[in-house]
Amino acid sequence: MIRLVASDLDGTLLNSAGEVSERSRDALSAAQHAGLIVVLITGRPSRLVLPMAEHLGLRGHIICSNGAATHRLQSGVAEDLQPIPSQVLRALILRLRQELPDVSLGLEWGAGMLREPDDDILAKLEVHPVLKLVARSAALDPQALNARINALGAGEVHASSSGAPFAEVAAAHVSKAYALERLCGLLGVQAAEVVVFGDAPNDLPMMRWAGRAVAVANAQPQVREAADELTLSNNQDGVAVYLERLLSR
């Protein structure tokens, strides 16, 4: 029996216009009304996800920044933050600048962000608990950049991709699976009682952890291969179609 629904946003629940369709909103509302716990789980920061969750009428929690932050709705309070240690981040930034002179970096902490070349990010490392380092390189695609960052990070960070043209770096232990498992432990929900929806490599850890993993039709090949089931694309309301079928059983 499914008790918790966790859906990625970009490329999964959101259509190509970056919106949640009326059908998807209705499906999430119906799932919640039926007693299911609905969790948005995304690489997006909390400042973007909290208003969306409120607009959708969700209750409970959201998971942001690829698992580095879990916030309670409606207060918006951060109940679980997993920042990258500042000394680890400083060492990584210096290595990246030396190895990849064209790399452009940004720091994300949920309520705000800094980015080069507008800001001196090294001067700000002690000011904010950095949840995610964003890196972009003209010389390397995101997959190659992830591999280079993971090598330079010496096991202290983990870089992944959400489908955007940049690498997203978190503390080594952080993933969507890590945060979802911690939240489910708090709620008394077992992995077998969870269905997750995703489309990109950063969704793979939670898809391997959950009892049921569903990929939208537009998901990247490795995500479709890892899924237990496929649904329609994000532009065809694939998450809503699956939830409607689930609720009709």
Disulfide bonds with the S-S distance in Angstrom:
none
